[in-house]
Amino acid sequence: MKTKAVRMYEKEDLRLEEFELPEIKDCEILAHIISDSICMSSYKAAKQGSAHKRVPKDVAEKPVIIGHEFCGVIEKVGAKWADQFKPGQKFSIQPALNYKGSLYAPGYSYQYIGGDSQYVIIPNEVMECGCLLPYNGEAFFYGSLSEPMSCIVGGYHAAYHTKNGCYVHDMGIVKDGNLAILAGAGPMGLGAIDYAVHNPDRRPRLVVVTDVDDARLTRAAQIITPENAAKNGVKLVYLNTAKVDDPKAALMELTDGAGYNDVYVYAPVRPVVEQADSILARDGCLSFFAGPTNPEFKAEFNFYNVHYASTHLVGTSGGNTDDMKEALHLMETGRINPAAMITHVGGLDSVIETTLNLPNIKGGKKLVYTNISMPMTAIADFAELGKNDPLFAKLAELCAANNGLWNAEAEKYLLAHAKSI
């Protein structure tokens, strides 16, 4: 079977090519990819090539398919897995396999599996590791967002708290506590707000979201409103810290001086990290979510409070398979709606330019539909483009009816009417 895919040959050498997939083995599965969302990690891999820890050294001779946030449909199942998986099933994949201690992962390391392809061969180790996950939701793009959403879920589970005289940590955020999400109005921050407000098991009493951009804060407040949060027993406050004389004082005032049990840092910026440290309550946990690109990134931390107030720090990078299953379940049941993460939509032929220029493209997640041809296009531009293109006019109408967000109806229409690649 032939497939079109974006393959990496070395650093900054990405190529959209058509090639033949081999016949699957009894331990493999053939799948049709429908959607993939582009991650900053793919940009880093494309910039580093074979120097990247997940990319094989012989990538120039055996190019790999990029993309690891994908969703699709199973086409054919090898005999070994025929009792567990069936053709026609929707699926998502947890790419962090950790198979026998290897860093190899779909989207970085394999010739025949990656999100930016029409068809892929899922290797035996994905199933062996329990990382091929059935997905029962309506829209494929939610399956693509389950991987970044699982990172957010993992960040919430990794927070911990302590009790005097006890050496067993209580994992997770403080129920009915005070939670702050600093630099939190970006795409991943929106997912963190959504989970904090709608998590059925452990919600905070107060959630304060900070940013320094009014437009981002306004959009966030329109998507996850304080009124909706209040219905879930959560007081939600959006605060532009660039517009207050003393950000720490303003943040502390919202807690009546008590401080925050849990503080999440969503940007690798030293003043933000130090602000997070300054507002921790006793036994407060600072969760550093944003991965810095600078290996020498440092910030000050108050060790007097570490000693006398039990404040502490945790960092996470990605979620595990259970986190991804939780994210899929919450999306399937309508508890969370991470569509707010998506700001751009494009086809397979938009992948190379988008991936290599990702840090320079404003907005949130860039969503790819792998079987169509379409430039990477901002949802905010649909209406203007629709004046001359009926496809974009209809997409603009469907998104406008959903608070400006990408949605299942828009996906169905795009897949039915867009130009095939």
FENFEN-V554475 format. One record per helix or strand. SS is the DSSP state (2 for helix, 1 for strand). FROM is the first residue (numbers start at 1). TO is the last residue. If there is no record, write none. Layout:
BEGIN
ss = <SS | SS>
from = <FROM | FROM>
to = <TO | TO>
END
This chain:
BEGIN
ss = <1 | 1 | 1 | 2 | 1 | 1 | 2 | 1 | 2 | 1 | 1 | 2 | 1 | 2 | 1 | 1 | 1 | 2 | 1 | 2 | 2 | 1 | 2 | 2 | 1 | 2 | 1 | 2 | 1 | 2 | 2 | 1 | 2 | 2 | 1 | 1 | 1 | 2 | 2 | 2 | 1>
from = <2 | 13 | 29 | 40 | 64 | 70 | 79 | 90 | 99 | 117 | 119 | 124 | 132 | 140 | 160 | 166 | 178 | 187 | 206 | 214 | 226 | 235 | 241 | 247 | 260 | 270 | 280 | 303 | 312 | 321 | 338 | 342 | 348 | 358 | 365 | 372 | 377 | 379 | 390 | 408 | 420>
to = <10 | 20 | 38 | 51 | 65 | 77 | 81 | 93 | 101 | 117 | 122 | 128 | 134 | 158 | 163 | 171 | 182 | 198 | 211 | 223 | 231 | 240 | 243 | 253 | 265 | 278 | 288 | 308 | 315 | 332 | 341 | 347 | 356 | 360 | 369 | 372 | 378 | 385 | 400 | 417 | 420>
END
